Amino acid sequence: MSTGRRDEDVEQTVGHAPLWLVLCAVVAGAVIGSVLPRVVLRYSPAEEPVRAPSRPLLVVVTAALFVLVAAFLGLSWQLPAYLFLAGVAVVLTVIDLRHHLLPNAVVLPALGIGVLLLALAAAGENAWGALLRAVLGALLLFVLYLILALVSPAGLGMGDVKLAAVLGLFLGFQGWGALFVGAVLASVAGMVAGIVVLASRRGGLRSDVPFGPSMLAGALVAVVWGELLAREYLLPGLY
């Protein structure tokens, strides 16, 4: 009888989340994804003619990201912060792919709201050390990307530098390993994107490949699997 009960409990969870929370994440992601096309249009350059992105695509992508985050974090104080990050990531990815722009009107409020949501998580979980690490992570990635942008302004813009502070905040809250993995994955994803552009003959060596989507993809992967990858494969000696 007890074994059957345990099997039933397992069947009702996805990752660390109960099934009802995953279903709520699907619904919330779909609802938010349905309004994101208007958000993209609002923060796109006004002087450039732009067509609204595909609503069904953003609904599916946002819902999938919400499920991934919910399955990893479960019902926790951190969940609102990282769901917010997922929504911001979708908006910035679409805008950067279309216009090679990471608007301050999205990035800077995301940093402030991220601090508030993570402070709430720290208070709820008594994880003030994680919040301090998040602030240090934001400063560290900001300075690192600022140096890279000054050395190679053709490769990185100031939008990327400001976004680095946002991602460093959220990655730092998870751990130093997540921060390291997020930075590495961003570079790898950016390199792969550049190679794809060259291979498709849609650009040359001087093509302007937006780096924001690579940073955001690397960060979202690192939030979920960064500490595991760092502990098991990349930085095993430091754990």
C-alpha positions as a printed NumPy array, in Angstrom:
array([[  0.   ,   0.   ,   0.   ],
       [  2.786,   2.449,   0.942],
       [  4.656,   1.717,  -2.307],
       [  1.581,   2.52 ,  -4.347],
       [  1.159,   5.736,  -2.397],
       [  4.772,   6.741,  -3.156],
       [  4.27 ,   5.934,  -6.857],
       [  1.171,   8.123,  -6.875],
       [  3.144,  10.995,  -5.326],
       [  5.853,  10.655,  -7.957],
       [  3.296,  10.681, -10.75 ],
       [  1.889,  13.936,  -9.401],
       [  5.165,  15.835,  -9.57 ],
       [  7.287,  17.166, -12.429],
       [ 10.835,  17.776, -11.314],
       [ 10.551,  19.582,  -7.977],
       [  7.054,  20.9  ,  -8.674],
       [  3.647,  19.387,  -7.945],
       [  1.576,  18.767, -11.037],
       [ -0.892,  21.528, -10.186],
       [  1.946,  24.073, -10.104],
       [  3.194,  22.938, -13.52 ],
       [ -0.311,  23.288, -14.943],
       [ -0.56 ,  26.774, -13.439],
       [  2.797,  27.604, -15.025],
       [  1.504,  26.486, -18.424],
       [ -1.572,  28.693, -18.106],
       [  0.367,  31.684, -16.757],
       [  3.014,  31.34 , -19.459],
       [  0.38 ,  31.144, -22.191],
       [ -1.465,  34.198, -20.874],
       [  1.706,  36.264, -20.535],
       [  3.032,  35.038, -23.872],
       [ -0.169,  36.211, -25.538],
       [  0.495,  39.819, -24.489],
       [  4.235,  39.844, -25.137],
       [  3.852,  40.775, -28.85 ],
       [  2.409,  44.111, -27.716],
       [  5.292,  44.54 , -25.278],
       [  7.774,  43.866, -28.074],
       [  6.094,  46.464, -30.291],
       [  5.998,  49.013, -27.498],
       [  9.732,  48.824, -26.835],
       [ 10.888,  48.413, -30.428],
       [ 12.443,  51.461, -32.158],
       [  9.637,  53.783, -33.231],
       [ 11.478,  54.919, -36.344],
       [ 11.672,  51.4  , -37.759],
       [  8.601,  49.76 , -39.327],
       [  7.953,  46.551, -37.436],
       [  5.447,  43.74 , -37.631],
       [  4.127,  42.104, -34.485],
       [  5.843,  38.804, -33.684],
       [  3.896,  35.568, -33.935],
       [  1.585,  35.36 , -30.934],
       [  1.237,  31.526, -31.04 ],
       [  5.035,  31.173, -31.088],
       [  5.53 ,  33.465, -28.088],
       [  2.714,  31.699, -26.232],
       [  4.391,  28.314, -26.722],
       [  7.902,  29.539, -25.909],
       [  6.85 ,  31.456, -22.799],
       [  4.733,  28.585, -21.499],
       [  7.615,  26.151, -22.044],
       [ 10.047,  28.415, -20.172],
       [  7.592,  28.853, -17.304],
       [  7.224,  25.073, -17.015],
       [ 11.015,  24.611, -17.024],
       [ 11.476,  27.184, -14.269],
       [  8.581,  25.859, -12.19 ],
       [  9.781,  22.253, -12.502],
       [ 13.247,  23.271, -11.308],
       [ 12.334,  25.618,  -8.461],
       [  9.052,  24.099,  -7.34 ],
       [  6.793,  26.098,  -5.041],
       [  9.404,  28.466,  -3.65 ],
       [ 10.011,  32.115,  -2.864],
       [ 12.389,  32.274,  -5.829],
       [  9.782,  31.231,  -8.387],
       [  8.283,  34.705,  -9.124],
       [ 11.737,  36.176,  -9.733],
       [ 12.769,  33.566, -12.28 ],
       [  9.402,  33.525, -14.03 ],
       [  9.891,  37.275, -14.428],
       [ 13.359,  36.627, -15.881],
       [ 11.888,  34.144, -18.379],
       [  9.33 ,  36.682, -19.604],
       [ 11.961,  39.414, -19.929],
       [ 14.213,  36.999, -21.813],
       [ 11.537,  36.387, -24.447],
       [ 10.946,  40.121, -24.984],
       [ 14.632,  41.025, -25.205],
       [ 15.446,  38.102, -27.477],
       [ 12.806,  39.103, -30.014],
       [ 13.795,  42.786, -29.97 ],
       [ 17.523,  42.074, -30.22 ],
       [ 17.086,  39.606, -33.077],
       [ 14.956,  42.116, -34.972],
       [ 16.738,  45.39 , -34.247],
       [ 20.119,  44.531, -32.682],
       [ 18.984,  46.505, -29.655],
       [ 18.529,  45.839, -25.949],
       [ 16.382,  48.803, -24.871],
       [ 17.17 ,  50.541, -21.578],
       [ 13.427,  50.797, -20.968],
       [ 13.365,  47.015, -20.517],
       [ 16.838,  46.186, -19.189],
       [ 17.104,  48.797, -16.422],
       [ 13.66 ,  48.159, -14.88 ],
       [ 14.419,  44.418, -15.09 ],
       [ 17.482,  45.019, -12.91 ],
       [ 15.514,  46.969, -10.31 ],
       [ 12.573,  44.557, -10.251],
       [ 14.997,  41.631, -10.114],
       [ 16.634,  43.074,  -6.988],
       [ 13.236,  43.491,  -5.322],
       [ 12.008,  39.984,  -6.205],
       [ 15.248,  38.331,  -5.119],
       [ 15.237,  40.359,  -1.888],
       [ 11.739,  38.983,  -1.255],
       [ 13.054,  35.465,  -1.931],
       [ 15.991,  36.054,   0.406],
       [ 13.646,  37.243,   3.148],
       [ 11.3  ,  34.296,   2.681],
       [ 14.104,  31.725,   2.657],
       [ 16.484,  33.529,   5.038],
       [ 19.035,  33.453,   2.217],
       [ 20.732,  36.811,   2.66 ],
       [ 24.069,  35.309,   1.649],
       [ 22.561,  34.375,  -1.716],
       [ 21.307,  37.944,  -2.179],
       [ 24.766,  39.339,  -1.428],
       [ 26.24 ,  36.87 ,  -3.911],
       [ 23.642,  37.995,  -6.47 ],
       [ 24.683,  41.641,  -6.093],
       [ 28.347,  40.692,  -6.381],
       [ 27.532,  38.557,  -9.426],
       [ 25.801,  41.516, -11.076],
       [ 28.816,  43.747, -10.442],
       [ 31.258,  41.078, -11.608],
       [ 29.542,  40.372, -14.928],
       [ 28.924,  44.081, -15.517],
       [ 32.617,  44.91 , -15.08 ],
       [ 33.701,  41.915, -17.164],
       [ 31.418,  42.811, -20.066],
       [ 32.326,  46.49 , -19.789],
       [ 36.007,  45.618, -20.208],
       [ 35.193,  43.369, -23.171],
       [ 33.065,  46.087, -24.767],
       [ 35.852,  48.654, -24.382],
       [ 38.407,  46.245, -25.85 ],
       [ 36.147,  45.126, -28.708],
       [ 33.306,  47.632, -29.235],
       [ 32.361,  45.942, -32.51 ],
       [ 31.573,  42.71 , -30.674],
       [ 29.619,  43.997, -27.666],
       [ 27.404,  47.018, -27.106],
       [ 26.456,  48.833, -23.929],
       [ 23.096,  47.077, -24.023],
       [ 24.953,  43.785, -23.613],
       [ 26.923,  45.264, -20.714],
       [ 23.756,  46.343, -18.896],
       [ 22.099,  43.007, -19.586],
       [ 25.142,  41.293, -18.068],
       [ 24.364,  42.992, -14.753],
       [ 20.786,  41.648, -14.856],
       [ 21.899,  38.115, -15.64 ],
       [ 24.724,  38.228, -13.107],
       [ 22.139,  39.107, -10.469],
       [ 19.895,  36.128, -11.174],
       [ 22.762,  33.692, -11.759],
       [ 24.628,  34.832,  -8.673],
       [ 21.612,  34.082,  -6.502],
       [ 21.819,  30.464,  -7.636],
       [ 25.561,  30.165,  -7.   ],
       [ 29.034,  30.944,  -8.305],
       [ 28.912,  27.82 , -10.442],
       [ 25.743,  29.004, -12.174],
       [ 27.363,  32.389, -12.769],
       [ 30.428,  30.781, -14.349],
       [ 28.411,  28.369, -16.489],
       [ 26.1  ,  31.153, -17.671],
       [ 29.051,  33.243, -18.847],
       [ 30.635,  30.266, -20.609],
       [ 27.417,  29.181, -22.305],
       [ 26.783,  32.723, -23.531],
       [ 30.155,  32.734, -25.263],
       [ 29.626,  29.286, -26.75 ],
       [ 26.129,  30.122, -27.978],
       [ 27.376,  33.388, -29.476],
       [ 30.19 ,  31.577, -31.275],
       [ 27.786,  28.98 , -32.656],
       [ 25.418,  31.719, -33.87 ],
       [ 28.295,  33.437, -35.659],
       [ 29.362,  30.202, -37.327],
       [ 25.787,  29.532, -38.462],
       [ 25.598,  33.001, -40.029],
       [ 28.876,  32.434, -41.853],
       [ 27.901,  28.934, -42.962],
       [ 24.564,  30.165, -44.316],
       [ 26.427,  32.868, -46.269],
       [ 24.118,  35.491, -44.841],
       [ 27.007,  37.498, -43.482],
       [ 30.717,  37.918, -43.473],
       [ 33.312,  38.099, -40.755],
       [ 32.114,  41.594, -39.855],
       [ 28.441,  40.635, -39.597],
       [ 26.67 ,  42.111, -36.607],
       [ 25.323,  39.05 , -34.794],
       [ 23.282,  40.127, -31.733],
       [ 24.812,  38.719, -28.56 ],
       [ 21.831,  39.32 , -26.257],
       [ 19.946,  36.131, -27.231],
       [ 23.074,  34.056, -26.578],
       [ 23.501,  35.662, -23.149],
       [ 19.859,  35.057, -22.275],
       [ 19.849,  31.442, -23.485],
       [ 23.049,  30.682, -21.582],
       [ 21.638,  32.268, -18.44 ],
       [ 18.354,  30.355, -18.524],
       [ 20.181,  27.061, -18.983],
       [ 22.614,  27.969, -16.196],
       [ 19.788,  28.854, -13.791],
       [ 18.463,  25.307, -14.077],
       [ 21.592,  23.215, -14.654],
       [ 24.49 ,  25.582, -13.947],
       [ 25.373,  24.369, -10.466],
       [ 25.157,  20.727, -11.581],
       [ 27.361,  21.326, -14.625],
       [ 29.903,  23.236, -12.567],
       [ 29.997,  20.648,  -9.778],
       [ 30.113,  17.545, -11.962],
       [ 32.025,  18.637, -15.056],
       [ 33.499,  22.134, -15.214],
       [ 34.693,  22.962, -11.682],
       [ 34.656,  19.664,  -9.772],
       [ 37.727,  20.526,  -7.718],
       [ 36.068,  23.6  ,  -6.224],
       [ 33.055,  21.781,  -4.782]])
